[in-house]
């Protein structure tokens, strides 16, 4: 089941369209606890340009953090998001690695440890965990408005560089 079928991404630049469609499907699958659809969407996401995908998903996570934590997020807030998203994913028996969620949060907040010598998680693991994290941050809300806002912000930043 494609969760992005009703969403028309033609207004986006061509490189962003498959990322937005796959991310919408992955997050929708996570929101509906549909493991097969999640695996399919994650496989599509992991096959796309990792730099573009990571940027779009990271900005989307940051925008959602700003939306859910309007007064800013501190260490306690990050811990609460981490615990809630891990617990939520665990409740439907999907495998979740708290370290990967923490890496995604740190990257979205711009505090990733560049000197970390542990090998980064595989692209499919990052994509799956990003979908789980986004689904948790969204709750019942749809992801397309936040993806659209993230892409607009990325476009503005690129125009200002």
SULUR-V781799 format. One record per residue. N is the residue number from 1. PSI is psi in whole degrees, 0 to 359 (* if undefined). OMEGA is omega in radians with two decimals (NA if undefined). Layout:
BEGIN
n:N psi:PSI omega:OMEGA
n:N psi:PSI omega:OMEGA
END
This chain:
BEGIN
n:1 psi:123 omega:3.11
n:2 psi:122 omega:-3.11
n:3 psi:352 omega:3.14
n:4 psi:4 omega:-3.07
n:5 psi:319 omega:-3.10
n:6 psi:350 omega:-3.11
n:7 psi:129 omega:3.10
n:8 psi:117 omega:-3.10
n:9 psi:16 omega:-3.09
n:10 psi:338 omega:-3.14
n:11 psi:349 omega:-3.11
n:12 psi:158 omega:3.02
n:13 psi:145 omega:-3.07
n:14 psi:319 omega:-3.13
n:15 psi:335 omega:-3.09
n:16 psi:339 omega:-3.04
n:17 psi:308 omega:-3.12
n:18 psi:330 omega:3.10
n:19 psi:313 omega:3.14
n:20 psi:318 omega:-3.14
n:21 psi:313 omega:-3.13
n:22 psi:320 omega:3.13
n:23 psi:319 omega:3.10
n:24 psi:316 omega:3.12
n:25 psi:317 omega:-3.11
n:26 psi:315 omega:-3.13
n:27 psi:318 omega:3.09
n:28 psi:318 omega:3.11
n:29 psi:319 omega:3.12
n:30 psi:319 omega:3.12
n:31 psi:326 omega:-3.12
n:32 psi:5 omega:3.12
n:33 psi:46 omega:-3.13
n:34 psi:93 omega:-3.05
n:35 psi:321 omega:-3.13
n:36 psi:315 omega:3.12
n:37 psi:324 omega:3.11
n:38 psi:314 omega:3.14
n:39 psi:318 omega:3.13
n:40 psi:313 omega:-3.12
n:41 psi:322 omega:3.12
n:42 psi:319 omega:3.11
n:43 psi:319 omega:3.09
n:44 psi:317 omega:-3.13
n:45 psi:318 omega:-3.08
n:46 psi:340 omega:3.13
n:47 psi:353 omega:-3.11
n:48 psi:172 omega:-3.13
n:49 psi:116 omega:-3.05
n:50 psi:328 omega:-3.14
n:51 psi:313 omega:3.13
n:52 psi:315 omega:-3.13
n:53 psi:313 omega:-3.13
n:54 psi:319 omega:3.13
n:55 psi:311 omega:-3.10
n:56 psi:314 omega:-3.13
n:57 psi:321 omega:3.13
n:58 psi:316 omega:3.12
n:59 psi:323 omega:3.11
n:60 psi:317 omega:3.09
n:61 psi:315 omega:-3.13
n:62 psi:317 omega:3.12
n:63 psi:321 omega:3.11
n:64 psi:323 omega:3.06
n:65 psi:317 omega:3.11
n:66 psi:324 omega:3.14
n:67 psi:319 omega:-3.09
n:68 psi:343 omega:3.14
n:69 psi:67 omega:-3.01
n:70 psi:338 omega:3.12
n:71 psi:8 omega:-3.11
n:72 psi:161 omega:-3.11
n:73 psi:130 omega:3.10
n:74 psi:185 omega:-3.10
n:75 psi:321 omega:3.13
n:76 psi:321 omega:3.10
n:77 psi:318 omega:3.10
n:78 psi:316 omega:3.13
n:79 psi:318 omega:-3.14
n:80 psi:317 omega:3.11
n:81 psi:315 omega:3.14
n:82 psi:309 omega:-3.11
n:83 psi:316 omega:-3.10
n:84 psi:317 omega:-3.10
n:85 psi:322 omega:3.10
n:86 psi:315 omega:3.14
n:87 psi:316 omega:-3.14
n:88 psi:317 omega:3.12
n:89 psi:321 omega:-3.14
n:90 psi:328 omega:-3.11
n:91 psi:331 omega:3.10
n:92 psi:26 omega:3.00
n:93 psi:33 omega:2.99
n:94 psi:142 omega:-3.09
n:95 psi:133 omega:-3.13
n:96 psi:138 omega:3.13
n:97 psi:112 omega:-3.12
n:98 psi:328 omega:-3.14
n:99 psi:321 omega:3.13
n:100 psi:319 omega:3.08
n:101 psi:317 omega:3.13
n:102 psi:319 omega:3.08
n:103 psi:318 omega:3.13
n:104 psi:317 omega:3.10
n:105 psi:314 omega:-3.14
n:106 psi:317 omega:3.12
n:107 psi:317 omega:3.14
n:108 psi:327 omega:-3.13
n:109 psi:357 omega:3.12
n:110 psi:26 omega:-3.14
n:111 psi:25 omega:-3.14
n:112 psi:144 omega:3.14
n:113 psi:100 omega:-3.11
n:114 psi:339 omega:-3.11
n:115 psi:0 omega:-3.14
n:116 psi:123 omega:-3.07
n:117 psi:357 omega:3.07
n:118 psi:142 omega:-3.13
n:119 psi:141 omega:-3.13
n:120 psi:155 omega:3.08
n:121 psi:157 omega:3.10
n:122 psi:156 omega:-3.08
n:123 psi:320 omega:-3.13
n:124 psi:326 omega:3.09
n:125 psi:318 omega:3.09
n:126 psi:315 omega:-3.12
n:127 psi:316 omega:-3.12
n:128 psi:315 omega:-3.14
n:129 psi:325 omega:3.08
n:130 psi:318 omega:3.11
n:131 psi:319 omega:3.13
n:132 psi:317 omega:3.13
n:133 psi:314 omega:3.13
n:134 psi:318 omega:3.13
n:135 psi:320 omega:3.12
n:136 psi:315 omega:-3.11
n:137 psi:327 omega:-3.13
n:138 psi:327 omega:-2.98
n:139 psi:229 omega:-3.13
n:140 psi:355 omega:-3.09
n:141 psi:153 omega:3.09
n:142 psi:151 omega:-3.11
n:143 psi:332 omega:-3.05
n:144 psi:318 omega:3.13
n:145 psi:325 omega:-3.14
n:146 psi:323 omega:3.05
n:147 psi:317 omega:3.12
n:148 psi:317 omega:3.12
n:149 psi:321 omega:3.12
n:150 psi:316 omega:3.13
n:151 psi:322 omega:3.09
n:152 psi:319 omega:3.12
n:153 psi:319 omega:3.11
n:154 psi:316 omega:3.13
n:155 psi:316 omega:3.11
n:156 psi:316 omega:-3.13
n:157 psi:321 omega:3.14
n:158 psi:324 omega:3.11
n:159 psi:330 omega:-3.12
n:160 psi:352 omega:3.12
n:161 psi:* omega:NA
END
